[in-house]
Amino acid sequence: MCKGLQQGSTTSSCLKQGVSLSPNANPRVSTRLVKCELCNSRATLYCQADDAYLCRKCDKWVHGANFLAQRHIRCFLCNTCQNLTQRYLIGASHEVLLPT
């Protein structure tokens, strides 16, 4: 899983998939912020079936709508770099950690 940027280091597993840092930027804060596609707040989950980034509030609203939507597997985003992690949400509240 992503462990975020190490203090004083500009290289980490977080710096991938297009996250770019400007030379003068604080290395702990990435310039990429993934927003929820419904309310424009910070996204915490990605649903591949819907191809959508969602915050927890919108995720509960969308995936609580019916039993088919509840079956979607959603991937958590890293709190530091906002890349996809190996933590998944299935149904309303079943969090799963998949092996690498």
Sine and cosine of phi, psi and omega as CSV:
sin_phi,cos_phi,sin_psi,cos_psi,sin_omega,cos_omega
0.00,0.00,0.36,-0.93,0.01,-1.00
-0.94,0.34,0.75,-0.66,-0.01,-1.00
-0.95,-0.30,0.10,1.00,0.00,-1.00
0.99,0.17,0.01,-1.00,0.00,-1.00
-0.98,0.20,0.70,-0.72,0.06,-1.00
-0.98,0.21,0.55,-0.83,-0.04,-1.00
-0.88,0.48,0.78,-0.62,0.03,-1.00
0.99,0.16,0.04,1.00,-0.01,-1.00
-0.89,-0.45,0.62,-0.79,0.04,-1.00
-0.96,-0.27,0.05,1.00,0.04,-1.00
-0.90,-0.44,0.69,-0.72,-0.03,-1.00
-0.24,-0.97,0.17,-0.99,0.07,-1.00
-0.92,0.39,-0.25,0.97,0.02,-1.00
-0.95,0.32,-0.52,0.85,-0.10,-1.00
-0.99,0.13,0.98,0.20,0.03,-1.00
-0.45,-0.89,0.15,-0.99,0.03,-1.00
0.82,0.58,0.68,0.74,0.16,-0.99
1.00,0.09,0.16,0.99,0.08,-1.00
-0.98,0.21,0.86,-0.52,-0.05,-1.00
-0.86,-0.50,0.62,-0.78,0.05,-1.00
-0.90,-0.44,0.69,-0.72,0.07,-1.00
-0.98,0.22,0.43,-0.90,-0.06,-1.00
-0.86,0.51,-0.50,0.86,-0.04,-1.00
-1.00,-0.07,-0.01,1.00,-0.08,-1.00
-0.99,0.17,0.39,-0.92,0.11,-0.99
-0.93,0.37,0.83,-0.56,-0.07,-1.00
-0.91,0.41,-0.24,0.97,0.02,-1.00
-0.99,0.13,-0.23,0.97,-0.06,-1.00
-0.87,-0.49,0.89,-0.46,0.02,-1.00
-0.99,0.15,0.38,-0.92,-0.02,-1.00
-1.00,0.06,-0.09,1.00,-0.01,-1.00
-0.99,-0.17,0.81,-0.59,0.05,-1.00
-0.80,-0.61,0.88,-0.48,0.01,-1.00
-1.00,0.08,0.81,-0.59,-0.05,-1.00
-0.96,-0.27,0.47,-0.88,0.10,-1.00
-0.89,0.45,0.70,-0.71,-0.06,-1.00
-0.97,0.24,-0.19,0.98,0.00,-1.00
-0.98,-0.20,-0.67,0.74,-0.10,-1.00
-0.87,-0.49,-0.02,1.00,0.02,-1.00
0.91,0.42,0.28,0.96,0.14,-0.99
-1.00,0.09,0.01,-1.00,-0.03,-1.00
-0.92,0.39,0.80,-0.60,-0.01,-1.00
-0.98,0.22,0.57,-0.82,0.05,-1.00
-0.84,-0.54,-0.24,0.97,-0.05,-1.00
-0.69,-0.73,0.45,-0.90,0.12,-0.99
-0.81,-0.58,0.79,-0.61,0.05,-1.00
-0.96,-0.28,0.92,-0.39,-0.02,-1.00
-0.94,0.35,-0.59,0.81,-0.01,-1.00
-0.89,0.46,-0.61,0.80,0.03,-1.00
-1.00,-0.08,-0.17,0.98,-0.10,-0.99
0.78,0.63,0.81,0.58,-0.09,-1.00
-0.63,-0.78,0.63,-0.78,0.16,-0.99
-1.00,-0.08,0.75,-0.66,-0.08,-1.00
-0.69,-0.72,0.48,-0.88,0.18,-0.98
-0.99,0.13,0.16,-0.99,-0.04,-1.00
-0.90,0.44,-0.62,0.78,-0.02,-1.00
-0.89,0.45,-0.74,0.67,-0.01,-1.00
-0.94,0.34,-0.54,0.84,0.05,-1.00
-0.88,0.47,-0.70,0.72,0.03,-1.00
-0.89,0.46,-0.63,0.78,0.00,-1.00
-0.93,0.38,-0.73,0.68,-0.05,-1.00
-0.94,0.33,-0.75,0.66,-0.11,-0.99
-1.00,0.05,-0.02,1.00,0.13,-0.99
-0.99,-0.12,0.05,1.00,-0.09,-1.00
-0.93,0.38,-0.68,0.74,-0.01,-1.00
-0.38,-0.93,0.14,-0.99,-0.09,-1.00
-0.92,0.38,-0.45,0.90,0.04,-1.00
-0.95,0.32,-0.68,0.73,0.02,-1.00
-0.92,0.38,-0.53,0.85,0.02,-1.00
-0.92,0.40,-0.35,0.94,0.00,-1.00
-0.99,0.14,-0.14,0.99,0.02,-1.00
-0.91,0.41,0.65,-0.76,0.06,-1.00
-0.99,-0.12,0.84,-0.54,-0.01,-1.00
-0.92,-0.38,0.61,-0.79,-0.03,-1.00
-0.98,-0.20,0.73,-0.68,0.06,-1.00
-0.95,0.30,0.51,-0.86,0.11,-0.99
-0.99,-0.14,0.55,-0.84,0.06,-1.00
-0.90,0.44,0.69,-0.72,0.01,-1.00
-0.92,0.38,-0.45,0.90,-0.06,-1.00
-1.00,0.08,-0.82,0.57,-0.14,-0.99
-0.95,-0.33,-0.16,0.99,0.01,-1.00
0.91,0.41,0.39,0.92,0.16,-0.99
-1.00,0.10,0.28,-0.96,0.05,-1.00
-0.92,0.38,0.61,-0.79,0.03,-1.00
-0.94,-0.34,-0.16,-0.99,0.07,-1.00
-0.97,-0.23,0.30,0.95,0.08,-1.00
-0.99,-0.17,0.75,-0.67,-0.08,-1.00
-0.80,-0.60,0.43,-0.90,0.06,-1.00
-0.88,-0.47,0.82,-0.58,0.01,-1.00
-0.86,-0.52,0.77,-0.64,-0.03,-1.00
0.95,0.32,-0.53,-0.85,-0.08,-1.00
-1.00,0.09,-0.57,0.82,-0.12,-0.99
-0.50,-0.87,0.32,0.95,-0.04,-1.00
-0.99,-0.14,0.98,-0.21,0.02,-1.00
-1.00,0.03,0.70,-0.71,-0.07,-1.00
-0.77,-0.64,0.65,-0.76,0.11,-0.99
-0.95,-0.32,0.88,-0.47,-0.03,-1.00
-1.00,-0.06,0.60,-0.80,0.03,-1.00
-0.94,0.33,0.41,-0.91,0.02,-1.00
-0.99,0.13,0.00,0.00,0.00,0.00
